[in-house]
Structures are given as C-alpha cells and as structure tokens.
C-alpha cells in the first residue's frame, strides 16, 4: 500500500478549510495581543519568536505523535498529551494578571 493512498481530494480539502479557519481565528488576535503587550515597535520581533516557538512545538508534537503511533499502534496517548497541554495552558492564562494602570500624578 502506498503511504498516501488513503488521502482523497475531498479529505484534504476539508482539512485545508479547517486549518485555514484555525489560522484566521488564532494568528490575527495573537498579533494584536503581542502589539498590545509589547508595543508596536517590538511586536514584529516578539511575534516572530512566538511563531517560531509555535512551529517548533508543532514539529515536536507531530514527531511525538508519530513515535506514539509506531510504538503503541495508536494516537491516543498523543491526544491525551495534547489535552493535558491545553489544560495547563488554560490554567496558565488564568494565572496571568493585567498590570495596574499607572497612577496619574495630580498637579
């Protein structure tokens, strides 16, 4: 059996649509939050590092899922690891605190 014989144009099209929707739903808000948090002058550099870290994480996750499938013949541990990572990230965002606005000096 060829390695890509299970792929169909329909299946790849569905994947492309959902991947595109995911990109549109996450990248522009991340850029805006980066600009708000680090200033417009530094936003492009900081977002570049965020994007690079995201790509490295995605590569490691894909590799880990492949290893999981090769060793255990299932992706289930990879799904559980992804769910755990999402849960930890959600808890981390709840722990973030917005800095207090600077006090206005009265004249």
N, CA, C and O atoms as CSV, one atom per row, in Angstrom:
chain,resi,resn,atom,element,x,y,z
A,1,UNK,N,N,0.853,-1.179,0.000
A,1,UNK,CA,C,0.000,0.000,0.000
A,1,UNK,C,C,0.898,1.241,0.000
A,1,UNK,O,O,1.878,1.310,0.742
A,2,UNK,N,N,0.557,2.193,-0.820
A,2,UNK,CA,C,1.309,3.437,-0.885
A,2,UNK,C,C,1.051,4.284,0.354
A,2,UNK,O,O,-0.049,4.251,0.905
A,3,UNK,N,N,2.055,5.046,0.803
A,3,UNK,CA,C,1.863,5.804,2.048
A,3,UNK,C,C,0.776,6.866,1.979
A,3,UNK,O,O,0.199,7.213,3.010
A,4,UNK,N,N,0.479,7.391,0.795
A,4,UNK,CA,C,-0.524,8.455,0.702
A,4,UNK,C,C,-1.804,7.989,0.013
A,4,UNK,O,O,-2.599,8.819,-0.427
A,5,UNK,N,N,-2.014,6.693,-0.085
A,5,UNK,CA,C,-3.165,6.192,-0.822
A,5,UNK,C,C,-4.489,6.427,-0.106
A,5,UNK,O,O,-5.542,6.375,-0.743
A,6,UNK,N,N,-4.467,6.683,1.198
A,6,UNK,CA,C,-5.713,6.915,1.926
A,6,UNK,C,C,-6.203,8.352,1.791
A,6,UNK,O,O,-7.343,8.650,2.147
A,7,UNK,N,N,-5.358,9.244,1.283
A,7,UNK,CA,C,-5.755,10.639,1.137
A,7,UNK,C,C,-6.632,10.810,-0.089
A,7,UNK,O,O,-6.363,10.239,-1.146
A,8,UNK,N,N,-7.664,11.588,0.061
A,8,UNK,CA,C,-8.519,11.915,-1.071
A,8,UNK,C,C,-8.555,13.421,-1.220
A,8,UNK,O,O,-8.245,14.156,-0.283
A,9,UNK,N,N,-8.929,13.871,-2.389
A,9,UNK,CA,C,-9.050,15.309,-2.617
A,9,UNK,C,C,-10.070,15.897,-1.653
A,9,UNK,O,O,-9.866,16.985,-1.113
A,10,UNK,N,N,-11.167,15.180,-1.438
A,10,UNK,CA,C,-12.214,15.651,-0.526
A,10,UNK,C,C,-11.677,15.782,0.891
A,10,UNK,O,O,-11.888,16.802,1.547
A,11,UNK,N,N,-10.981,14.751,1.366
A,11,UNK,CA,C,-10.445,14.791,2.725
A,11,UNK,C,C,-9.422,15.891,2.909
A,11,UNK,O,O,-9.430,16.575,3.933
A,12,UNK,N,N,-8.543,16.073,1.940
A,12,UNK,CA,C,-7.554,17.136,2.034
A,12,UNK,C,C,-8.198,18.510,1.945
A,12,UNK,O,O,-7.727,19.456,2.577
A,13,UNK,N,N,-9.260,18.632,1.176
A,13,UNK,CA,C,-9.968,19.915,1.077
A,13,UNK,C,C,-10.614,20.282,2.412
A,13,UNK,O,O,-10.549,21.433,2.843
A,14,UNK,N,N,-11.230,19.309,3.055
A,14,UNK,CA,C,-11.834,19.552,4.376
A,14,UNK,C,C,-10.750,19.975,5.365
A,14,UNK,O,O,-10.939,20.926,6.123
A,15,UNK,N,N,-9.615,19.276,5.360
A,15,UNK,CA,C,-8.515,19.634,6.240
A,15,UNK,C,C,-8.051,21.059,5.964
A,15,UNK,O,O,-7.835,21.829,6.899
A,16,UNK,N,N,-7.897,21.417,4.700
A,16,UNK,CA,C,-7.424,22.755,4.343
A,16,UNK,C,C,-8.394,23.824,4.829
A,16,UNK,O,O,-7.960,24.865,5.323
A,17,UNK,N,N,-9.674,23.595,4.703
A,17,UNK,CA,C,-10.670,24.575,5.156
A,17,UNK,C,C,-10.562,24.769,6.670
A,17,UNK,O,O,-10.500,25.901,7.150
A,18,UNK,N,N,-10.540,23.680,7.412
A,18,UNK,CA,C,-10.469,23.809,8.874
A,18,UNK,C,C,-9.132,24.359,9.341
A,18,UNK,O,O,-9.085,25.117,10.310
A,19,UNK,N,N,-8.047,23.995,8.676
A,19,UNK,CA,C,-6.749,24.541,9.030
A,19,UNK,C,C,-6.733,26.044,8.762
A,19,UNK,O,O,-6.194,26.809,9.562
A,20,UNK,N,N,-7.315,26.470,7.649
A,20,UNK,CA,C,-7.402,27.897,7.338
A,20,UNK,C,C,-8.236,28.654,8.351
A,20,UNK,O,O,-7.865,29.753,8.763
A,21,UNK,N,N,-9.362,28.078,8.758
A,21,UNK,CA,C,-10.194,28.726,9.779
A,21,UNK,C,C,-9.455,28.834,11.103
A,21,UNK,O,O,-9.572,29.839,11.804
A,22,UNK,N,N,-8.696,27.801,11.444
A,22,UNK,CA,C,-7.893,27.844,12.662
A,22,UNK,C,C,-6.847,28.954,12.583
A,22,UNK,O,O,-6.635,29.681,13.553
A,23,UNK,N,N,-6.203,29.081,11.441
A,23,UNK,CA,C,-5.180,30.112,11.260
A,23,UNK,C,C,-5.795,31.503,11.413
A,23,UNK,O,O,-5.243,32.352,12.113
A,24,UNK,N,N,-6.931,31.738,10.763
A,24,UNK,CA,C,-7.585,33.046,10.818
A,24,UNK,C,C,-8.086,33.348,12.230
A,24,UNK,O,O,-8.103,34.505,12.648
A,25,UNK,N,N,-8.487,32.323,12.956
A,25,UNK,CA,C,-9.025,32.538,14.306
A,25,UNK,C,C,-7.945,32.760,15.354
A,25,UNK,O,O,-8.242,33.270,16.435
A,26,UNK,N,N,-6.694,32.389,15.064
A,26,UNK,CA,C,-5.668,32.495,16.093
A,26,UNK,C,C,-4.567,33.496,15.777
A,26,UNK,O,O,-4.116,34.201,16.680
A,27,UNK,N,N,-4.120,33.583,14.537
A,27,UNK,CA,C,-2.955,34.422,14.235
A,27,UNK,C,C,-3.245,35.913,14.379
A,27,UNK,O,O,-2.498,36.586,15.089
A,28,UNK,N,N,-4.281,36.474,13.754
A,28,UNK,CA,C,-4.505,37.920,13.919
A,28,UNK,C,C,-4.715,38.355,15.374
A,28,UNK,O,O,-4.166,39.381,15.776
A,29,UNK,N,N,-5.499,37.603,16.187
A,29,UNK,CA,C,-5.602,38.014,17.589
A,29,UNK,C,C,-4.265,37.939,18.328
A,29,UNK,O,O,-3.994,38.765,19.200
A,30,UNK,N,N,-3.432,36.962,17.988
A,30,UNK,CA,C,-2.128,36.855,18.634
A,30,UNK,C,C,-1.253,38.048,18.282
A,30,UNK,O,O,-0.540,38.576,19.135
A,31,UNK,N,N,-1.307,38.466,17.039
A,31,UNK,CA,C,-0.532,39.646,16.626
A,31,UNK,C,C,-1.010,40.874,17.393
A,31,UNK,O,O,-0.196,41.662,17.872
A,32,UNK,N,N,-2.311,41.038,17.510
A,32,UNK,CA,C,-2.848,42.196,18.226
A,32,UNK,C,C,-2.462,42.167,19.712
A,32,UNK,O,O,-2.054,43.184,20.273
A,33,UNK,N,N,-2.594,41.005,20.333
A,33,UNK,CA,C,-2.221,40.887,21.743
A,33,UNK,C,C,-0.721,41.134,21.939
A,33,UNK,O,O,-0.312,41.731,22.935
A,34,UNK,N,N,0.080,40.681,20.999
A,34,UNK,CA,C,1.526,40.924,21.074
A,34,UNK,C,C,1.820,42.413,20.987
A,34,UNK,O,O,2.648,42.926,21.739
A,35,UNK,N,N,1.152,43.110,20.080
A,35,UNK,CA,C,1.356,44.554,19.944
A,35,UNK,C,C,0.897,45.293,21.200
A,35,UNK,O,O,1.547,46.242,21.640
A,36,UNK,N,N,-0.219,44.856,21.774
A,36,UNK,CA,C,-0.703,45.497,22.999
A,36,UNK,C,C,0.243,45.250,24.174
A,36,UNK,O,O,0.477,46.143,24.988
A,37,UNK,N,N,0.774,44.052,24.253
A,37,UNK,CA,C,1.609,43.700,25.391
A,37,UNK,C,C,3.045,44.193,25.303
A,37,UNK,O,O,3.663,44.491,26.325
A,38,UNK,N,N,3.577,44.282,24.096
A,38,UNK,CA,C,4.988,44.620,23.938
A,38,UNK,C,C,5.229,45.907,23.168
A,38,UNK,O,O,6.375,46.321,22.990
A,39,UNK,N,N,4.156,46.542,22.711
A,39,UNK,CA,C,4.293,47.775,21.953
A,39,UNK,C,C,4.455,47.493,20.471
A,39,UNK,O,O,4.980,46.454,20.069
A,40,UNK,N,N,3.994,48.441,19.670
A,40,UNK,CA,C,4.025,48.264,18.220
A,40,UNK,C,C,5.448,48.166,17.682
A,40,UNK,O,O,5.688,47.503,16.672
A,41,UNK,N,N,6.391,48.823,18.351
A,41,UNK,CA,C,7.770,48.829,17.873
A,41,UNK,C,C,8.411,47.450,17.963
A,41,UNK,O,O,9.214,47.082,17.106
A,42,UNK,N,N,8.065,46.691,18.989
A,42,UNK,CA,C,8.672,45.381,19.210
A,42,UNK,C,C,7.763,44.221,18.812
A,42,UNK,O,O,8.169,43.061,18.887
A,43,UNK,N,N,6.553,44.523,18.396
A,43,UNK,CA,C,5.568,43.463,18.141
A,43,UNK,C,C,6.030,42.480,17.068
A,43,UNK,O,O,5.824,41.276,17.220
A,44,UNK,N,N,6.637,42.950,16.008
A,44,UNK,CA,C,7.016,42.031,14.925
A,44,UNK,C,C,8.108,41.057,15.382
A,44,UNK,O,O,8.067,39.878,15.032
A,45,UNK,N,N,9.069,41.535,16.149
A,45,UNK,CA,C,10.139,40.649,16.627
A,45,UNK,C,C,9.591,39.649,17.635
A,45,UNK,O,O,9.902,38.460,17.567
A,46,UNK,N,N,8.777,40.127,18.570
A,46,UNK,CA,C,8.216,39.230,19.587
A,46,UNK,C,C,7.295,38.206,18.929
A,46,UNK,O,O,7.337,37.025,19.274
A,47,UNK,N,N,6.467,38.645,17.989
A,47,UNK,CA,C,5.587,37.698,17.308
A,47,UNK,C,C,6.404,36.693,16.503
A,47,UNK,O,O,6.024,35.526,16.407
A,48,UNK,N,N,7.512,37.128,15.928
A,48,UNK,CA,C,8.383,36.189,15.219
A,48,UNK,C,C,8.863,35.069,16.125
A,48,UNK,O,O,8.882,33.905,15.725
A,49,UNK,N,N,9.254,35.420,17.353
A,49,UNK,CA,C,9.678,34.397,18.308
A,49,UNK,C,C,8.515,33.512,18.732
A,49,UNK,O,O,8.675,32.302,18.890
A,50,UNK,N,N,7.344,34.114,18.917
A,50,UNK,CA,C,6.153,33.327,19.264
A,50,UNK,C,C,5.850,32.330,18.147
A,50,UNK,O,O,5.596,31.153,18.404
A,51,UNK,N,N,5.881,32.816,16.900
A,51,UNK,CA,C,5.576,31.962,15.751
A,51,UNK,C,C,6.613,30.846,15.614
A,51,UNK,O,O,6.261,29.699,15.340
A,52,UNK,N,N,7.896,31.183,15.805
A,52,UNK,CA,C,8.952,30.172,15.710
A,52,UNK,C,C,8.773,29.101,16.796
A,52,UNK,O,O,8.899,27.906,16.527
A,53,UNK,N,N,8.478,29.543,18.020
A,53,UNK,CA,C,8.263,28.586,19.108
A,53,UNK,C,C,7.053,27.700,18.815
A,53,UNK,O,O,7.059,26.508,19.125
A,54,UNK,N,N,6.026,28.285,18.223
A,54,UNK,CA,C,4.836,27.523,17.863
A,54,UNK,C,C,5.173,26.459,16.822
A,54,UNK,O,O,4.684,25.332,16.910
A,55,UNK,N,N,5.994,26.802,15.848
A,55,UNK,CA,C,6.370,25.845,14.815
A,55,UNK,C,C,7.228,24.717,15.378
A,55,UNK,O,O,7.042,23.554,15.018
A,56,UNK,N,N,8.163,25.055,16.256
A,56,UNK,CA,C,8.989,24.015,16.888
A,56,UNK,C,C,8.109,23.091,17.734
A,56,UNK,O,O,8.257,21.870,17.691
A,57,UNK,N,N,7.196,23.686,18.501
A,57,UNK,CA,C,6.282,22.871,19.299
A,57,UNK,C,C,5.419,21.970,18.441
A,57,UNK,O,O,5.198,20.810,18.787
A,58,UNK,N,N,4.931,22.488,17.329
A,58,UNK,CA,C,4.122,21.676,16.419
A,58,UNK,C,C,4.925,20.532,15.817
A,58,UNK,O,O,4.417,19.421,15.663
A,59,UNK,N,N,6.184,20.806,15.477
A,59,UNK,CA,C,7.032,19.754,14.917
A,59,UNK,C,C,7.310,18.668,15.948
A,59,UNK,O,O,7.252,17.479,15.637
A,60,UNK,N,N,7.611,19.079,17.175
A,60,UNK,CA,C,7.872,18.103,18.243
A,60,UNK,C,C,6.606,17.291,18.527
A,60,UNK,O,O,6.678,16.080,18.734
A,61,UNK,N,N,5.457,17.950,18.536
A,61,UNK,CA,C,4.198,17.234,18.796
A,61,UNK,C,C,3.896,16.237,17.679
A,61,UNK,O,O,3.476,15.112,17.949
A,62,UNK,N,N,4.107,16.643,16.427
A,62,UNK,CA,C,3.859,15.728,15.309
A,62,UNK,C,C,4.810,14.534,15.363
A,62,UNK,O,O,4.402,13.395,15.138
A,63,UNK,N,N,6.072,14.804,15.662
A,63,UNK,CA,C,7.050,13.729,15.778
A,63,UNK,C,C,6.663,12.790,16.933
A,63,UNK,O,O,6.699,11.568,16.786
A,64,UNK,N,N,6.297,13.372,18.075
A,64,UNK,CA,C,5.908,12.564,19.230
A,64,UNK,C,C,4.677,11.717,18.950
A,64,UNK,O,O,4.600,10.567,19.382
A,65,UNK,N,N,3.717,12.276,18.233
A,65,UNK,CA,C,2.524,11.503,17.878
A,65,UNK,C,C,2.895,10.357,16.943
A,65,UNK,O,O,2.344,9.262,17.050
A,66,UNK,N,N,3.828,10.608,16.027
A,66,UNK,CA,C,4.280,9.539,15.133
A,66,UNK,C,C,4.984,8.428,15.892
A,66,UNK,O,O,4.770,7.247,15.619
A,67,UNK,N,N,5.827,8.811,16.848
A,67,UNK,CA,C,6.504,7.808,17.678
A,67,UNK,C,C,5.476,7.016,18.483
A,67,UNK,O,O,5.565,5.794,18.595
A,68,UNK,N,N,4.504,7.730,19.040
A,68,UNK,CA,C,3.449,7.058,19.798
A,68,UNK,C,C,2.727,6.035,18.922
A,68,UNK,O,O,2.458,4.912,19.350
A,69,UNK,N,N,2.421,6.437,17.702
A,69,UNK,CA,C,1.708,5.519,16.810
A,69,UNK,C,C,2.590,4.339,16.408
A,69,UNK,O,O,2.108,3.209,16.324
A,70,UNK,N,N,3.876,4.588,16.161
A,70,UNK,CA,C,4.771,3.493,15.776
A,70,UNK,C,C,4.970,2.491,16.911
A,70,UNK,O,O,5.017,1.283,16.681
A,71,UNK,N,N,5.084,3.000,18.131
A,71,UNK,CA,C,5.369,2.128,19.269
A,71,UNK,C,C,4.104,1.451,19.792
A,71,UNK,O,O,4.110,0.256,20.087
A,72,UNK,N,N,3.018,2.220,19.904
A,72,UNK,CA,C,1.801,1.713,20.545
A,72,UNK,C,C,0.669,1.390,19.573
A,72,UNK,O,O,-0.361,0.851,19.978
A,73,UNK,N,N,0.853,1.715,18.294
A,73,UNK,CA,C,-0.156,1.490,17.253
A,73,UNK,C,C,-1.444,2.273,17.512
A,73,UNK,O,O,-2.525,1.854,17.100
A,74,UNK,N,N,-1.321,3.406,18.192
A,74,UNK,CA,C,-2.471,4.271,18.442
A,74,UNK,C,C,-1.994,5.701,18.666
A,74,UNK,O,O,-0.878,5.932,19.133
A,75,UNK,N,N,-2.845,6.643,18.329
A,75,UNK,CA,C,-2.561,8.053,18.596
A,75,UNK,C,C,-3.142,8.502,19.931
A,75,UNK,O,O,-2.985,9.664,20.307
A,76,UNK,N,N,-3.798,7.622,20.643
A,76,UNK,CA,C,-4.490,8.000,21.871
A,76,UNK,C,C,-3.585,8.691,22.900
A,76,UNK,O,O,-4.006,9.699,23.468
A,77,UNK,N,N,-2.375,8.209,23.169
A,77,UNK,CA,C,-1.519,8.947,24.105
A,77,UNK,C,C,-1.194,10.358,23.629
A,77,UNK,O,O,-1.079,11.276,24.440
A,78,UNK,N,N,-1.045,10.532,22.326
A,78,UNK,CA,C,-0.781,11.868,21.788
A,78,UNK,C,C,-1.984,12.782,22.013
A,78,UNK,O,O,-1.814,13.958,22.334
A,79,UNK,N,N,-3.186,12.258,21.848
A,79,UNK,CA,C,-4.384,13.061,22.097
A,79,UNK,C,C,-4.476,13.453,23.571
A,79,UNK,O,O,-4.820,14.589,23.895
A,80,UNK,N,N,-4.168,12.506,24.461
A,80,UNK,CA,C,-4.197,12.819,25.893
A,80,UNK,C,C,-3.125,13.833,26.260
A,80,UNK,O,O,-3.367,14.720,27.078
A,81,UNK,N,N,-1.945,13.713,25.667
A,81,UNK,CA,C,-0.869,14.682,25.924
A,81,UNK,C,C,-1.273,16.065,25.423
A,81,UNK,O,O,-1.007,17.066,26.088
A,82,UNK,N,N,-1.908,16.129,24.263
A,82,UNK,CA,C,-2.373,17.413,23.734
A,82,UNK,C,C,-3.444,18.013,24.640
A,82,UNK,O,O,-3.433,19.216,24.901
A,83,UNK,N,N,-4.363,17.185,25.118
A,83,UNK,CA,C,-5.410,17.670,26.018
A,83,UNK,C,C,-4.799,18.196,27.309
A,83,UNK,O,O,-5.223,19.234,27.817
A,84,UNK,N,N,-3.809,17.488,27.843
A,84,UNK,CA,C,-3.141,17.932,29.057
A,84,UNK,C,C,-2.416,19.265,28.823
A,84,UNK,O,O,-2.476,20.163,29.663
A,85,UNK,N,N,-1.742,19.385,27.696
A,85,UNK,CA,C,-1.049,20.641,27.371
A,85,UNK,C,C,-2.046,21.796,27.260
A,85,UNK,O,O,-1.766,22.901,27.724
A,86,UNK,N,N,-3.193,21.551,26.656
A,86,UNK,CA,C,-4.222,22.596,26.546
A,86,UNK,C,C,-4.744,22.984,27.925
A,86,UNK,O,O,-4.956,24.165,28.201
A,87,UNK,N,N,-4.948,22.009,28.776
A,87,UNK,CA,C,-5.434,22.273,30.129
A,87,UNK,C,C,-4.417,23.104,30.911
A,87,UNK,O,O,-4.789,24.061,31.590
A,88,UNK,N,N,-3.143,22.742,30.819
A,88,UNK,CA,C,-2.092,23.501,31.503
A,88,UNK,C,C,-2.024,24.931,30.949
A,88,UNK,O,O,-1.872,25.885,31.712
A,89,UNK,N,N,-2.136,25.077,29.638
A,89,UNK,CA,C,-2.110,26.416,29.040
A,89,UNK,C,C,-3.307,27.245,29.505
A,89,UNK,O,O,-3.165,28.440,29.765
A,90,UNK,N,N,-4.480,26.624,29.612
A,90,UNK,CA,C,-5.662,27.342,30.087
A,90,UNK,C,C,-5.468,27.802,31.526
A,90,UNK,O,O,-5.827,28.927,31.872
A,91,UNK,N,N,-4.903,26.940,32.363
A,91,UNK,CA,C,-4.632,27.332,33.746
A,91,UNK,C,C,-3.597,28.455,33.813
A,91,UNK,O,O,-3.701,29.357,34.644
A,92,UNK,N,N,-2.604,28.393,32.936
A,92,UNK,CA,C,-1.580,29.445,32.914
A,92,UNK,C,C,-2.184,30.791,32.529
A,92,UNK,O,O,-1.792,31.821,33.077
A,93,UNK,N,N,-3.125,30.795,31.603
A,93,UNK,CA,C,-3.743,32.071,31.225
A,93,UNK,C,C,-4.605,32.620,32.348
A,93,UNK,O,O,-4.728,33.836,32.496
A,94,UNK,N,N,-5.201,31.744,33.138
A,94,UNK,CA,C,-5.989,32.220,34.277
A,94,UNK,C,C,-5.091,32.839,35.345
A,94,UNK,O,O,-5.533,33.697,36.110
A,95,UNK,N,N,-3.846,32.410,35.397
A,95,UNK,CA,C,-2.911,32.935,36.390
A,95,UNK,C,C,-2.336,34.297,35.990
A,95,UNK,O,O,-1.751,34.990,36.823
A,96,UNK,N,N,-2.499,34.680,34.728
A,96,UNK,CA,C,-1.967,35.971,34.277
A,96,UNK,C,C,-2.757,37.109,34.899
A,96,UNK,O,O,-3.976,37.030,35.050
A,97,UNK,N,N,-2.059,38.148,35.251
A,97,UNK,CA,C,-2.696,39.341,35.808
A,97,UNK,C,C,-2.332,40.539,34.944
A,97,UNK,O,O,-1.185,40.694,34.525
A,98,UNK,N,N,-3.306,41.367,34.688
A,98,UNK,CA,C,-3.078,42.589,33.935
A,98,UNK,C,C,-2.412,43.601,34.854
A,98,UNK,O,O,-2.847,43.783,35.991
A,99,UNK,N,N,-1.350,44.270,34.371
A,99,UNK,CA,C,-0.691,45.256,35.235
A,99,UNK,C,C,-1.632,46.415,35.547
A,99,UNK,O,O,-2.483,46.788,34.740
A,100,UNK,N,N,-1.452,46.970,36.739
A,100,UNK,CA,C,-2.277,48.106,37.144
A,100,UNK,C,C,-1.916,49.327,36.297
A,100,UNK,O,O,-0.747,49.539,35.974
A,101,UNK,N,N,-2.914,50.123,35.941
A,101,UNK,CA,C,-2.604,51.318,35.164
A,101,UNK,C,C,-1.756,52.293,35.982
A,101,UNK,O,O,-1.900,52.363,37.203
A,102,UNK,N,N,-0.889,53.032,35.331
A,102,UNK,CA,C,-0.038,53.966,36.082
A,102,UNK,C,C,-0.885,55.047,36.752
A,102,UNK,O,O,-1.868,55.531,36.191
A,103,UNK,N,N,-0.478,55.407,37.959
A,103,UNK,CA,C,-1.207,56.436,38.706
A,103,UNK,C,C,-0.972,57.797,38.047
A,103,UNK,O,O,0.141,58.121,37.631
A,104,UNK,N,N,-2.019,58.560,37.965
A,104,UNK,CA,C,-1.920,59.905,37.382
A,104,UNK,C,C,-1.529,60.863,38.500
A,104,UNK,O,O,-2.216,60.978,39.515
A,105,UNK,N,N,-0.422,61.537,38.288
A,105,UNK,CA,C,0.054,62.479,39.297
A,105,UNK,C,C,-0.801,63.731,39.251
A,105,UNK,O,O,-1.056,64.285,38.182
A,106,UNK,N,N,-1.240,64.171,40.420
A,106,UNK,CA,C,-2.054,65.392,40.473
A,106,UNK,C,C,-1.104,66.595,40.599
A,106,UNK,O,O,-0.090,66.547,41.295
A,107,UNK,N,N,-1.471,67.655,39.908
A,107,UNK,CA,C,-0.618,68.858,39.906
A,107,UNK,C,C,-1.013,69.837,40.963
A,107,UNK,O,O,-0.394,70.894,41.089
